[in-house]
Amino acid sequence: MRKRKTVIKLMTLMLVALMSLGCATKLKSIQSGAQIYAKNKQGYLLLNVDTNIDIYKIRIYGRKNFELTKEDLRVGSNYMLLPMAPGDYRLSRIIIETHQGRGYVNLTESLWQFTVRPNSIGYIGHMEIETSFWKTTGKYKMINRSTKALEYLQDHHLQLLNKYGVRYRGPGEDDFFEVVGVSRPQTVDNKKGQQK
């Protein structure tokens, strides 16, 4: 009887753990020119996904788990401005629907990591995906195209750009946004001594 209760408890814990892994908030891109009433301390992620096939989902792991859905991941160049909780994140998995079912690619390199800061737009790059319909193998790159990202923000989200500015938060370093004057000064959290 004792063993049976122990087994049931273990199975329940495993089920709860599996369910929590599968829980992710679906992110939807802010529509062009939309009036935004930002939550206090919320940040924004600016990303472009340029793909030659429709993508089912892209998973983002971090402080909270998020998913980009197929509505924003169609063939072509797809800019997304996404409201997110501040924190450290990683683009972790690309899921593709094929005629054989769903396949996926895990993104494990550090270039897929980024940080969302409060009251700021963080541009992390242009993600290029080139693969065939029936395979998940292909080319997966993150390229910095800050000039094009700025043009997109000026054309579609000027109000947010003027209010929060934009900074590069992708792999490597780039001070383009600071040089052209569209970034906002970073503040320092005195408790932690970290830049926001």
C-alpha positions as CSV (number, residue, x, y, z in Angstrom):
1,M,0.0,0.0,0.0
2,R,2.8,2.4,0.9
3,K,4.6,1.7,-2.5
4,R,1.4,2.3,-4.3
5,K,1.0,5.8,-2.7
6,T,4.6,6.6,-3.4
7,V,4.2,5.6,-7.1
8,I,1.0,7.7,-7.4
9,K,2.8,10.7,-5.8
10,L,5.7,10.4,-8.2
11,M,3.4,10.1,-11.2
12,T,1.4,13.1,-10.1
13,L,4.7,15.2,-9.7
14,M,5.9,14.1,-13.2
15,L,2.5,15.0,-14.7
16,V,2.6,18.5,-13.1
17,A,6.2,19.0,-14.3
18,L,5.3,18.0,-17.8
19,M,2.3,20.3,-17.9
20,S,4.4,23.2,-16.6
21,L,7.0,22.6,-19.4
22,G,4.2,22.8,-22.0
23,C,2.8,26.1,-20.7
24,A,3.8,29.1,-22.7
25,T,2.2,32.4,-23.3
26,K,1.4,33.1,-27.0
27,L,2.8,36.4,-28.2
28,K,1.2,38.4,-30.9
29,S,2.9,41.2,-32.7
30,I,1.6,44.7,-32.0
31,Q,-0.2,46.0,-35.1
32,S,1.2,48.9,-37.0
33,G,0.2,52.3,-35.4
34,A,-1.7,50.6,-32.6
35,Q,-2.4,52.7,-29.5
36,I,-0.3,51.1,-26.7
37,Y,-1.0,51.4,-23.0
38,A,2.1,49.7,-21.6
39,K,2.2,48.0,-18.3
40,N,4.6,49.3,-15.8
41,K,8.1,47.9,-16.3
42,Q,7.1,46.0,-19.5
43,G,9.7,45.8,-22.3
44,Y,9.4,45.2,-26.1
45,L,11.2,42.7,-28.3
46,L,11.8,43.7,-32.0
47,L,12.6,40.7,-34.2
48,N,12.4,40.0,-37.9
49,V,11.9,36.4,-39.1
50,D,12.6,35.9,-42.8
51,T,11.7,32.4,-43.8
52,N,11.2,30.5,-47.0
53,I,8.5,28.2,-45.5
54,D,5.6,28.8,-43.0
55,I,6.8,28.2,-39.4
56,Y,4.3,26.6,-36.9
57,K,5.9,28.0,-33.8
58,I,9.1,29.5,-32.3
59,R,9.6,28.9,-28.6
60,I,11.2,31.3,-26.3
61,Y,12.5,30.2,-22.9
62,G,13.4,32.4,-20.0
63,R,11.9,34.0,-16.9
64,K,8.5,33.2,-18.6
65,N,8.0,30.9,-21.5
66,F,6.6,32.4,-24.7
67,E,5.6,31.2,-28.2
68,L,5.6,33.0,-31.5
69,T,2.7,31.5,-33.5
70,K,2.2,30.8,-37.2
71,E,0.1,34.0,-37.6
72,D,3.3,36.0,-37.4
73,L,5.6,33.4,-39.0
74,R,4.5,33.1,-42.6
75,V,6.7,32.9,-45.7
76,G,8.6,36.1,-46.3
77,S,9.9,38.8,-44.0
78,N,7.9,39.2,-40.8
79,Y,8.7,42.0,-38.4
80,M,7.3,41.5,-34.9
81,L,7.2,44.0,-32.0
82,L,6.3,42.0,-29.0
83,P,5.4,43.1,-25.5
84,M,7.3,41.0,-22.9
85,A,8.2,40.8,-19.3
86,P,11.8,42.0,-18.6
87,G,14.3,39.3,-18.2
88,D,16.9,37.0,-19.9
89,Y,15.5,34.8,-22.7
90,R,16.6,32.4,-25.5
91,L,15.0,31.5,-28.8
92,S,15.1,27.8,-28.2
93,R,13.1,25.8,-30.7
94,I,11.7,26.2,-34.2
95,I,8.7,24.0,-35.0
96,I,7.8,23.3,-38.6
97,E,4.8,21.5,-39.9
98,T,5.6,19.1,-42.7
99,H,3.6,16.5,-44.7
100,Q,5.1,13.9,-42.3
101,G,4.0,15.7,-39.1
102,R,5.8,18.3,-37.1
103,G,9.6,18.6,-36.9
104,Y,11.7,20.8,-34.9
105,V,15.2,22.4,-34.6
106,N,16.7,23.2,-31.2
107,L,18.7,26.4,-31.0
108,T,21.4,26.0,-28.5
109,E,24.1,28.5,-29.4
110,S,24.6,31.7,-27.4
111,L,23.7,33.9,-30.3
112,W,20.0,33.0,-29.7
113,Q,20.1,34.6,-26.2
114,F,18.8,38.1,-25.5
115,T,17.6,40.4,-22.7
116,V,14.4,42.4,-22.5
117,R,14.7,45.6,-20.5
118,P,11.8,47.5,-18.9
119,N,10.4,50.5,-20.7
120,S,12.6,49.9,-23.7
121,I,12.5,48.4,-27.2
122,G,15.2,45.8,-27.7
123,Y,16.1,44.8,-31.3
124,I,17.8,41.4,-31.5
125,G,18.2,40.9,-35.2
126,H,16.9,39.4,-38.4
127,M,16.5,35.6,-38.1
128,E,16.9,34.0,-41.4
129,I,15.4,30.5,-41.9
130,E,16.1,28.6,-45.1
131,T,14.9,25.0,-45.2
132,S,12.9,22.6,-47.3
133,F,9.3,21.7,-46.6
134,W,9.9,18.2,-45.6
135,K,13.1,18.7,-43.6
136,T,14.1,20.6,-40.5
137,T,17.7,20.8,-41.5
138,G,18.8,24.0,-43.2
139,K,20.3,27.4,-42.5
140,Y,19.4,29.2,-39.4
141,K,21.1,32.6,-38.9
142,M,20.8,35.8,-36.8
143,I,21.9,38.9,-38.7
144,N,22.1,42.4,-37.4
145,R,20.2,44.8,-39.8
146,S,19.8,47.8,-37.5
147,T,19.1,50.3,-40.3
148,K,16.2,48.3,-41.6
149,A,14.9,47.8,-38.1
150,L,14.9,51.5,-37.5
151,E,13.1,52.2,-40.8
152,Y,10.4,49.7,-39.7
153,L,9.9,51.3,-36.3
154,Q,9.8,54.8,-37.9
155,D,7.2,53.7,-40.5
156,H,5.0,51.5,-38.2
157,H,5.6,52.3,-34.5
158,L,6.8,55.9,-34.3
159,Q,4.9,56.7,-31.1
160,L,6.6,53.8,-29.3
161,L,10.0,54.6,-30.8
162,N,9.7,58.2,-29.6
163,K,8.6,57.2,-26.1
164,Y,11.0,54.3,-25.4
165,G,13.8,54.5,-27.9
166,V,15.5,51.3,-29.2
167,R,18.7,49.5,-28.3
168,Y,20.5,46.6,-29.9
169,R,20.2,43.6,-27.7
170,G,21.3,40.8,-30.0
171,P,24.6,39.0,-30.3
172,G,27.7,41.1,-30.4
173,E,27.8,44.9,-30.0
174,D,26.3,47.7,-32.1
175,D,26.0,51.3,-31.2
176,F,24.1,52.4,-34.3
177,F,20.9,53.4,-32.4
178,E,23.0,55.5,-30.0
179,V,24.9,57.2,-32.9
180,V,21.7,58.2,-34.7
181,G,20.0,59.3,-31.5
182,V,17.1,57.0,-31.1
183,S,18.2,55.2,-28.0
184,R,17.2,56.3,-24.5
185,P,19.7,56.6,-21.7
186,Q,20.2,53.5,-19.7
187,T,19.4,53.7,-16.0
188,V,21.2,51.9,-13.3
189,D,19.4,49.8,-10.7
190,N,21.2,51.0,-7.5
191,K,20.3,47.8,-5.6
192,K,22.0,45.5,-8.1
193,G,24.3,47.9,-9.9
194,Q,23.1,46.6,-13.2
195,Q,22.1,48.6,-16.3
196,K,18.5,48.5,-17.4
